[in-house]
């Protein structure tokens, strides 16, 4: 399975928001919440400095 890139997830969030999809219990709203969560997690991962893990002293 192919994962979406951070940019692609951001585009999806933007498209849902421009379409006026509300974060509610609807199928569309639920999907928007999942996409926003995945985008947020991906952005956090990409902002981490993995050089902190050099030599086994990982600070994650």
C-alpha positions as CSV (number, residue, x, y, z in Angstrom):
1,X,0.0,0.0,0.0
2,X,1.3,3.4,-0.9
3,X,1.2,6.1,1.8
4,X,0.5,9.7,1.0
5,X,3.3,12.2,1.3
6,X,3.0,15.1,3.7
7,X,2.3,17.5,0.8
8,X,-0.4,15.2,-0.5
9,X,-2.1,14.9,2.9
10,X,-2.0,18.7,3.1
11,X,-3.7,19.0,-0.3
12,X,-6.4,16.6,0.8
13,X,-7.1,18.6,3.9
14,X,-7.3,21.7,1.8
15,X,-9.7,20.1,-0.7
16,X,-12.0,18.9,2.1
17,X,-12.0,22.3,3.8
18,X,-12.7,24.1,0.5
19,X,-15.6,21.7,-0.1
20,X,-17.1,22.8,3.2
21,X,-16.8,19.3,4.8
22,X,-17.4,19.6,8.6
23,X,-15.6,17.4,11.1
24,X,-18.7,15.6,12.2
25,X,-20.0,12.0,12.3
26,X,-20.6,11.9,8.6
27,X,-18.4,9.6,6.4
28,X,-16.8,12.7,4.9
29,X,-16.3,14.4,8.2
30,X,-14.8,11.2,9.7
31,X,-12.4,10.9,6.8
32,X,-11.4,14.5,7.1
33,X,-10.5,13.9,10.8
34,X,-8.4,10.9,9.9
35,X,-6.6,12.8,7.1
36,X,-5.9,15.8,9.5
37,X,-4.6,13.4,12.1
38,X,-2.3,11.6,9.6
39,X,-1.1,15.0,8.3
40,X,-0.3,16.3,11.8
41,X,1.6,13.1,12.7
42,X,3.6,13.1,9.5
43,X,4.6,16.8,10.0
44,X,5.7,16.0,13.5
45,X,7.8,13.1,12.4
46,X,9.4,15.1,9.6
47,X,10.3,17.9,12.1
48,X,12.2,15.5,14.4
49,X,15.9,15.6,14.5
50,X,17.1,12.0,14.2
51,X,20.7,13.1,14.8
52,X,19.8,13.0,18.5
53,X,19.7,9.2,18.2
54,X,23.3,8.9,17.2
55,X,25.3,6.5,19.4
56,X,22.2,5.0,20.9
57,X,21.2,8.0,23.0
58,X,17.9,8.5,21.4
59,X,15.7,11.3,22.9
60,X,12.5,10.4,21.1
